[in-house]
Amino acid sequence: MVDKVTATETALELIGRLKKRHGPLLFHQSGGCCDGSSPMCFPRDEFRVGNSDVKLGEIDGTPFYMSKDQYEYWKHTQLIIDVVDGRGGMFSLEGPEGKRFLTRSRVFTDEERQTL
C-alpha cells in the first residue's frame, strides 16, 4: 500500500511532543495564501473538518486533511511532512517550539498511481 502522506523522523518526534502536551492532534492544509499553504497542526477537538476537505491519511495516528481544491494540485504526489527552524502559522501548535511544519513532495510512480 502507498501512503498519500507520510512524515520525516524529525516531524514524528515533534508530533510526539505536541501530542503529549495537547492530546490528540489533527493536520490541515488549506492551500490559502501565506500560512494557509503550510500544514497546520491543531488540537483535534478544536478544528472542524468540512465537506470540502479530503482526508489523505494519518501520520502517527494523527489525521491529515487538505481542502479539495488544493488536493487537485497535489493528488499526483506523496506529501512528506517535515520540520524546519522558524515560525510558521500563528495558529499551528508547533510555533512556540521555534519550528514549523513544511510539506515536501514527490511524484508517485506509475505503479503507485495504479495502486491508488
N, C-alpha and C positions, 0 to 999 in steps of 0.2 A: 504494500500500500504506500502511496505517496502522500506526504503531508503538504497541504497548501500553505501552512505557516509553521515555522519552527523558530528556535532561538539559539543563540550562542551560549556557551557556558557562562560567560560574564553576565549575560542577560538573565539566565536562570538563577544565578546567585543573587542578583538584585531583586528579582521577583520573590525569591525565598525570604529575603529580609523584609520586603514590603508586606508579604503575607503574614509574617509573624507580628508585625506592627499593626496592620489594618484589617486582618482577616481575609476572607475570600475576595479575589480581585476580578476585574474584567478589563480587557483591552478594547479600544475602539479607534478606528482610523477613518475620519470623515472625508478627507480629501479637500477640505476647505483651504483657504489660503493660509499661509504662515504656519502657525502651530497646528491647524486642522489637518495638515497633510502628514503629521507625525503620529505615531501610535501613542495614544493617551491611555494611561493606567488609572483606574478608578476603583474605589470600594464597590464590590459587586452590587450591593443593595442601594447604591446612590446613583446609578446610571440606568436609565430606561432604554432598552433596545426597542426600535420601532420596526414597522413593516418594510421600511426602506433600507434595512440593514441585513447583511449576509454574514452568517457565521462561517468562518473559514476553518475553524478547528480550535484546538486548545493547546496551550503552552503550559506544561507542568500543572494541568488541571485548571488553568485559567482560560476562559473562553476569549476568543479573538474575533471581533466583528469589524466589518467595513461597510460603508454606505454602498448601495447597489451601483450608483453611478461611478464611484471610484473603483469598484470591483471590475467593472467592464474594462478599465485600463490595465488592471493588474492580473486578470484571470489566467493569462498565459505564463505567469511566473510563480515561483515559490517565494514567499516572503520569509526573510530571515531577520528576526528581531535581534538587534544588537544594542549595546550601551556605549555612549561616548561621554567624555567630560563636558560639562557645560550645563546651562539651564535650558530646559525645554518649555513645554506648555505650562502655563502658570497653574492650571487645574490638575495636572498629572502628578501622581503621588511621588514620583522619583525626584522632583525638583529640589526639595530640601537636602537631598543626598549629594547635590552638586553634579548630578549625572542626568542624562536624558536618553530615552529610548529612541532608536533610529531604525528605520526599515531599509534593509538591503534586499536585493532580489537576484534571482537567476531564472532564466527562461527554462521551462520544462522541456525535456527531451520529447521526441515524437512518441516514444514508448510510454513515457509518463503521462502525456496528454491522452493517450488511448486508455490508460488505466483510470484516469479521472473521468 
